[in-house]
Amino acid sequence: MHADSDYLRKQAIRCRRLAGEIGAADVQKTLEAMATEYEARAAFLEAAQLTAERFEDDDPASA
């Protein structure tokens, strides 16, 4: 899952870079919104991975 969150964060960086290069305000706004969404999804995936790892660590059957 880590690779997925890395991909999403890279997409967010691309969107923000493009937003800075585009002159049209409506396109900038869309790209910034996309970047924010990519970052939120990456954070969700990372949190889910951490939660899963904690449950694996606490699972007596895995010991």
MDAnalysis code that builds the backbone (N, CA, C; Angstrom):
import MDAnalysis as mda
import numpy as np

u = mda.Universe.empty(189, n_residues=63, atom_resindex=np.repeat(np.arange(63), 3), trajectory=True)
u.add_TopologyAttr("name", ["N", "CA", "C"] * 63)
u.add_TopologyAttr("resid", np.arange(1, 64))
u.add_TopologyAttr("resname", ["MET", "HIS", "ALA", "ASP", "SER", "ASP", "TYR", "LEU", "ARG", "LYS", "GLN", "ALA", "ILE", "ARG", "CYS", "ARG", "ARG", "LEU", "ALA", "GLY", "GLU", "ILE", "GLY", "ALA", "ALA", "ASP", "VAL", "GLN", "LYS", "THR", "LEU", "GLU", "ALA", "MET", "ALA", "THR", "GLU", "TYR", "GLU", "ALA", "ARG", "ALA", "ALA", "PHE", "LEU", "GLU", "ALA", "ALA", "GLN", "LEU", "THR", "ALA", "GLU", "ARG", "PHE", "GLU", "ASP", "ASP", "ASP", "PRO", "ALA", "SER", "ALA"])
u.atoms.positions = np.array([
    [0.812, -1.190, 0.000],
    [0.000, 0.000, 0.000],
    [0.856, 1.255, 0.000],
    [2.059, 1.138, 0.518],
    [2.956, 2.291, 0.564],
    [3.226, 2.834, -0.835],
    [3.414, 1.948, -1.803],
    [3.673, 2.386, -3.174],
    [2.479, 3.156, -3.718],
    [1.266, 2.747, -3.363],
    [0.079, 3.457, -3.818],
    [0.040, 4.878, -3.264],
    [0.362, 5.037, -1.989],
    [0.347, 6.374, -1.403],
    [1.464, 7.232, -1.999],
    [2.599, 6.621, -2.307],
    [3.675, 7.367, -2.969],
    [3.215, 7.875, -4.330],
    [2.542, 7.011, -5.072],
    [2.021, 7.405, -6.387],
    [1.046, 8.575, -6.252],
    [0.145, 8.488, -5.279],
    [-0.838, 9.553, -5.087],
    [-0.164, 10.862, -4.702],
    [0.845, 10.787, -3.855],
    [1.565, 12.013, -3.481],
    [2.312, 12.623, -4.672],
    [2.863, 11.778, -5.521],
    [3.525, 12.285, -6.732],
    [2.521, 12.957, -7.659],
    [1.337, 12.379, -7.753],
    [0.291, 12.995, -8.572],
    [-0.091, 14.364, -8.003],
    [-0.174, 14.469, -6.684],
    [-0.494, 15.747, -6.052],
    [0.573, 16.793, -6.377],
    [1.833, 16.376, -6.334],
    [2.931, 17.293, -6.662],
    [2.803, 17.758, -8.108],
    [2.505, 16.835, -9.011],
    [2.328, 17.199, -10.422],
    [1.192, 18.197, -10.604],
    [0.085, 17.935, -9.928],
    [-1.052, 18.850, -10.042],
    [-0.692, 20.247, -9.551],
    [0.004, 20.316, -8.420],
    [0.387, 21.628, -7.886],
    [1.389, 22.340, -8.805],
    [2.307, 21.553, -9.386],
    [3.264, 22.158, -10.325],
    [2.527, 22.715, -11.534],
    [1.639, 21.928, -12.090],
    [0.867, 22.382, -13.248],
    [0.006, 23.593, -12.910],
    [-0.580, 23.584, -11.724],
    [-1.411, 24.714, -11.303],
    [-0.601, 26.002, -11.278],
    [0.669, 25.889, -10.898],
    [1.527, 27.063, -10.868],
    [1.948, 27.541, -12.247],
    [1.839, 26.667, -13.237],
    [2.257, 27.012, -14.597],
    [1.098, 27.458, -15.486],
    [-0.126, 27.199, -15.054],
    [-1.309, 27.493, -15.849],
    [-1.809, 28.887, -15.505],
    [-2.180, 29.632, -16.519],
    [-2.671, 30.988, -16.285],
    [-4.159, 31.067, -16.008],
    [-4.907, 30.064, -16.404],
    [-6.362, 30.096, -16.237],
    [-6.741, 29.765, -14.799],
    [-7.428, 30.683, -14.140],
    [-7.769, 30.526, -12.731],
    [-8.654, 29.312, -12.490],
    [-9.573, 29.028, -13.391],
    [-10.466, 27.884, -13.178],
    [-9.700, 26.564, -13.256],
    [-8.710, 26.506, -14.138],
    [-7.878, 25.295, -14.256],
    [-6.982, 25.163, -13.029],
    [-6.429, 26.281, -12.564],
    [-5.617, 26.260, -11.347],
    [-6.424, 25.722, -10.171],
    [-7.643, 26.204, -10.042],
    [-8.509, 25.781, -8.937],
    [-8.791, 24.277, -9.022],
    [-9.068, 23.797, -10.215],
    [-9.327, 22.369, -10.404],
    [-8.106, 21.540, -10.055],
    [-6.934, 21.956, -10.526],
    [-5.701, 21.223, -10.243],
    [-5.377, 21.228, -8.754],
    [-5.593, 22.353, -8.092],
    [-5.359, 22.410, -6.642],
    [-6.323, 21.483, -5.904],
    [-7.569, 21.438, -6.354],
    [-8.546, 20.535, -5.734],
    [-8.143, 19.083, -5.959],
    [-7.660, 18.773, -7.140],
    [-7.197, 17.414, -7.431],
    [-6.018, 17.059, -6.530],
    [-5.082, 17.995, -6.368],
    [-3.920, 17.758, -5.516],
    [-4.352, 17.482, -4.077],
    [-5.286, 18.252, -3.593],
    [-5.793, 18.063, -2.240],
    [-6.435, 16.685, -2.095],
    [-7.186, 16.267, -3.102],
    [-7.826, 14.952, -3.077],
    [-6.784, 13.830, -3.104],
    [-5.772, 13.970, -3.955],
    [-4.703, 12.963, -3.996],
    [-4.022, 12.840, -2.635],
    [-3.737, 13.982, -2.003],
    [-3.079, 13.953, -0.698],
    [-3.971, 13.311, 0.360],
    [-5.252, 13.597, 0.318],
    [-6.181, 12.998, 1.280],
    [-6.251, 11.487, 1.100],
    [-6.286, 11.046, -0.139],
    [-6.329, 9.603, -0.397],
    [-5.041, 8.925, 0.055],
    [-3.911, 9.584, -0.178],
    [-2.627, 9.030, 0.265],
    [-2.600, 8.915, 1.784],
    [-3.061, 9.944, 2.469],
    [-3.091, 9.915, 3.932],
    [-4.009, 8.800, 4.433],
    [-5.148, 8.618, 3.778],
    [-6.067, 7.548, 4.161],
    [-5.406, 6.184, 4.006],
    [-4.742, 5.967, 2.867],
    [-4.072, 4.682, 2.639],
    [-2.977, 4.437, 3.673],
    [-2.215, 5.474, 3.994],
    [-1.150, 5.334, 4.984],
    [-1.725, 5.015, 6.364],
    [-2.816, 5.675, 6.723],
    [-3.447, 5.410, 8.022],
    [-4.005, 3.987, 8.067],
    [-4.595, 3.556, 6.969],
    [-5.129, 2.195, 6.913],
    [-4.008, 1.174, 7.048],
    [-2.881, 1.449, 6.426],
    [-1.735, 0.533, 6.511],
    [-1.212, 0.460, 7.945],
    [-1.103, 1.612, 8.591],
    [-0.640, 1.626, 9.983],
    [-1.604, 0.867, 10.890],
    [-2.886, 1.039, 10.668],
    [-3.883, 0.328, 11.464],
    [-3.761, -1.174, 11.255],
    [-3.611, -1.578, 10.011],
    [-3.470, -3.007, 9.708],
    [-2.223, -3.577, 10.368],
    [-1.134, -2.831, 10.335],
    [0.108, -3.300, 10.956],
    [-0.055, -3.429, 12.465],
    [-0.777, -2.510, 13.077],
    [-1.003, -2.580, 14.523],
    [-1.815, -3.808, 14.889],
    [-2.850, -4.096, 14.087],
    [-3.661, -5.279, 14.352],
    [-2.847, -6.548, 14.164],
    [-1.967, -6.569, 13.191],
    [-1.104, -7.742, 12.991],
    [-0.181, -7.926, 14.183],
    [0.354, -6.818, 14.705],
    [1.252, -6.883, 15.861],
    [0.514, -7.357, 17.112],
    [-0.767, -7.013, 17.235],
    [-1.550, -7.372, 18.422],
    [-2.234, -8.724, 18.299],
    [-2.162, -9.349, 17.142],
    [-2.845, -10.623, 16.909],
    [-2.054, -11.763, 17.542],
    [-2.603, -12.405, 18.563],
    [-1.879, -13.496, 19.219],
    [-1.659, -14.672, 18.289],
    [-2.468, -14.832, 17.284],
    [-2.314, -15.952, 16.342],
    [-1.094, -15.762, 15.451],
    [-0.633, -14.526, 15.305],
    [0.535, -14.295, 14.443],
    [1.849, -14.482, 15.187],
    [1.768, -14.668, 16.491],
    [2.994, -14.826, 17.293],
    [3.507, -16.242, 17.276],
])
